[in-house]
Amino acid sequence: MTEKILAAQPLPGLKRAGFTSGFGVLAATLGSAVGLGNIWKVPYLTGANGGAGFLLVYLLATLLVGLPVMIAEIAMGRQARANPVSALQKLAPRGQPWWLIGVAGIVAAFLILSFYSEVVAWVFAYVFKALRGSLLSSDRQVTEAAFAALISDPLQSLLWQWGVLAFIGSILLLGVTKGIEAITKKLMPILFLLLLLLCAFSLSLDKAAEGLAFLFKPDFGKITASVVLTAMGLAFFKLSIGMGTMMTYGSYFGDGQNIPVTAARVMVADLCVSMLAGMAIFPAVFTFGFAPTAGPSLVFITLPAVFSHMPMGQALMVAFFVLAAVAATGAMLSLMEVPVVVLHERLGWSRPKATLASLLVLMLLGSGCALSNNVLADFKPWGMTLFDLFDFVSSNLLLPAGGIFIALFAGWAWRGEGLKRALSNHGQLRNETLARALVVLLRYVSPLLILLVMLKGLGLF
Ligand code: TRP
């Protein structure tokens, strides 16, 4: 099997699709970065890790590790104009097995999608429940019971998840230009509009200042080693790096696209989305006397209770979960595109066939996660439910390992020269100083820092 994959060369005459405009590139790439990470992970991790101090460390991690690796991935993808497996084969010195990063990336994509699609399933279910008004209660116990009822029902969990997967698959069937680019171009502006609306409401509440202070006034005493490492893991997940997503999207970038500038824009816009989400959530949480430290349940249990206290609470709650659904859609498109394009280009399958095959695998693997809160709750290989196991293996093993090897590849195996040439658009842009700084970061700083995250994630120190 491996040999067959290896032997398969890019098919002659296969015309590669790509993003057609600067705005399309930005929307699709930002669409990948923005996701449940911003709406769900950043707020709860910030809440649980002491607020502004955590954000500050996250910002540093994004600049020192996230941005360099993201730029490298995009540059590698565009240079090779191929899926991650083929791209690494093309760019690597003869005989070196760097393409294994691409293979690990496909595994990571399936694992992440399996649990991610289940959380997205809850989001979609919440949109409908919010519309019906059945979630609105000021009593946290009631909102907790509503959430428990959803995740403990195997049929609901499965159907919502499969619905979500089919929805994403059907967009991918339309292709890179008419599917991914066209849809994200529409979704991203809607996302910003909804966010601004929710923010405006939240900031007009009584204790908005308290929420803002929690978000923006760092308490340096709360920054511990483990906070630093959590923040770095988040920086990774946020920018969709370490598994070939950005490499794949890079392969759709136009030749004239300024990669460092685009990546920096995406990073800044993604940060803005996270901050706006925080500014929409924390003022409300403080105003109505809830704890900002609720953890992963913040969005699904605390927030519905918060909304019930607000004027127009139901409409705002619908808006919030639609916002989360919109954000998650762009992220899932980018995740699923990785196996689709690999199957398409390596095995010569048509895009529809590759999409359907990926979809089938995902429905199978994903149901392990959908059922892990009910029927399979007691099935715990290595002491974790499948949901937690998939999250653990992808976030703590595959993504950081992928990140380390991508950084090492771009910094060493590509000899820095390849990166410099790709970033300057083959001499058209004058950015050697920037490229030189990136090479230093990619050679030494990023791999070492990521290694620390990984060891911590494995509980090795
Ligand atoms: N960045 C997305 C989010 O924050 C998730 C995501 C999309 C992702 N593609 C990825 C995470 C690739 C890791 C790797 O929700």
Residues whose N, C-alpha, C, O or C-beta is under 5 A from the ligand:
A	BS01	LIG	S32 A33 V34 G35 L36 G37 N38 F236 F237 K238 L239 S240 I241 M243 T245 A331 S334 L335
